[in-house]
Amino acid sequence: MIKNIIVVVLIALSLSACTNDAAVSNNADNHKVNTEDLKAMSTLLSSIADKPQHFKVSGSKQSIISGARGTKIAINPAALAFEDGTKVNGSIDVALIEILDNHSFALNNTQTVSDGKLLISGGAYYINMTSAGKQLKIIDKAAVSVEFPKIADEEMSFFKGERDSANQMNWTLSSEKFTAKTKPEPEQKKDYRENGDELEAILNYVDSGRNQPEQVETSKERYEKYQKENAGYLLEAKTYKAIEILNFGWINCDRFWNETGPKSNIELHVEDSLITTAQFYLVFKDIKSTMSDVFYKQQKTVAFQQIPSGKNVVIVGLAVRNGDCYIFEHSLTTPNENKVVPVVFKKTTQEDLIKSIKKI
């Protein structure tokens, strides 16, 4: 009898071991699928992001480059070195990304959040320098001078950006402030009279009683002088005073969004059980501010929290399944109370996905 009991117990233990092995195997397979989807998502995000502008400058003399959106970078080779400390001995490649539009924050996966607090952006930028394919650094007690575009009237602060393990951006406040240039606006001159210039000069000469006519600045000359001065003023006003950066990487010109009104949470429920990983963005239509979060199937939901109420936003979701792109889009006015939004993805192409995001 005892022998039979022992046999039954051994069989039960054996079956239990098989069941546990099968469970581990299934979990490993699920983890593998999620990892593959995560890699596919990372590839998608990289492929839709803006490609850096590249500038090649001398490694033996100072240079200034201007980005397509107005960023000015002064490059002094003496302030640079390779990571092992050796001096630059060849040309320098400058890489620059300028993000000034709401849709660009989504395309480049650069949410405007600092340790969970919403920011309003005056532009995000990526700056890097290499030489002969090798990374450069800014040496100790040196800096690179950069003038960033001025697109906001409010006071803006300097933030440095870092990505976490899920590739989500977080901005850290530094002590520096962006300062507007103080060049005075030139006094406006009236439009000149085409036929009055010479007559005005003659009358001034007659009234003066002088034997020799002096050089008289005509109304046309005064107006052209004003135009030239005003053009210089407007050009200067497009950028802040230069900021001295000490490291390469992501930089943001931001301010905290200190909204005092009601706030709510928006929870997203992904309906498609085959979607294992997705990237979501909440983009404010009227304010340069964007939030992002990653969905994993194990979580079942993803939520944007403490959203100011009464704001027009677009929620965009991106996913990849079996090599195909999927998108979710939903526009709403943020509510006073918490809201659940069902998410149903639709199949699309990468080209149409980019077009959809650019319409935000």
RASULQUI-V412035 format. One record per helix or strand of 2 or more residues. SS is the DSSP state (hx for helix, st for strand). FROM is the first residue (numbers start at 1). LEN is the number of residues. If there is no record, write none. Layout:
SS|FROM|LEN ; SS|FROM|LEN
This chain:
hx|2|47 ; st|53|5 ; st|63|4 ; st|72|4 ; hx|77|3 ; st|80|3 ; st|92|8 ; hx|102|6 ; st|113|2 ; st|117|15 ; st|134|5 ; st|144|4 ; st|156|8 ; st|169|10 ; hx|197|12 ; hx|219|19 ; st|239|2 ; st|243|3 ; st|249|8 ; st|263|8 ; st|277|8 ; st|290|7 ; st|301|8 ; st|312|10 ; st|324|10 ; st|339|5 ; st|346|3 ; hx|350|9
